[in-house]
Amino acid sequence: EHVHKGTIGTVYSLLDGQFEFIEAKILENSELLNKQIKESNLPEDIRIGAIVRKDQVIIPRSNFIFEKGDLVVLLAKREQLKEVENIFSISSI
């Protein structure tokens, strides 16, 4: 398992690391908190596969709203990882 900054963990790599399944937690200072997927600034090629909220697994649609504590499982290209880390990382400001 690769370790990324913030609340990011790699679940699985595909095609010699060209893609990664990533899990990331929504924290109270996340820029995604209380936003719909369609209103978020996630890179266009990222695919959110599932959200784990408490004991429930949700397959989200574009109008899904992120809540604090949600565990987001997504697929991203390797070259998008820095951007994904920035979106899910804890701000030091």
N, C-alpha and C positions, 0 to 999 in steps of 0.2 A: 504494500500500500504506500502510495506517495503521500507526503504531507504537504499541504499548501497553507498559506497564511490565512488568518481569520478563522472562520468556522467551516472550512472546506476540508473534505477528505475524499480521496479517490477510491471509488468502489471497485472499478474494473477498467483496464485499458484494452482497446481494440486495435487491430491492424498495426501491430508493432508500435503502439503508442500514438498513432495519428489521431485517435479519438479517445476520450475518457468519459466514463460514467462517473459523475461527481455527486456527492451529497453535501448539502450546505444548510445550515440552520438560519432561520430568520430571527434576528435579535431586535431588541427594542430600538436600536439606533440604525437599523438597516434602511437603506433608501427604498427598499421594496415594501416595507411595512405599510399595510392598509392600501396598497395599490393593486389594481387589476393587472393581470399579465399583459393585456393589450396596451396598458398605459405605462408599463415598465420600460426601462432603457436596456433590457437584455439584448445582446447581439442577435441579429435576425436569424442566424443559423443554429442557435442553441435550441434544443428541444427539451422541454420539461416533460418527464415521463410520469411522475407521480409526486404527490405531496403526502407526507405522513403527519397527521394532526391527531395528537393524543393516541388513541387506539384505532384510528380510522385511516385507511389508505384511500386517497382521492385521486382520480384521474382528472386533472383540471382542464377546463375550457378557457377561452380567452378572457372571459369575464370573472374568472376566479380571483378572489382577493386574498393576498398573503396576510397571515396573522403571526404575531409573536410566537415563537416556539415551533413554527412549521419546519419540518425537515423536507427540503426540496431535493429531488433526485432528477438530475438532468444529464444530457449528452452534449459534449462540447468538443470542438476541434482543438488540437494541441495549441495552435497559435492563438486561440481565444482564451486560454487559461488565465493570463494576467488580467484581462478585462473582467472575467468571472470572479477572480480573487478580489479585485477592487470593489466590485458590487457587493460581495458578501463579507468583506473584511470589516473589522472593527476600526472605526476612525480614531486616530490618535489626537485629533484636534480638540 
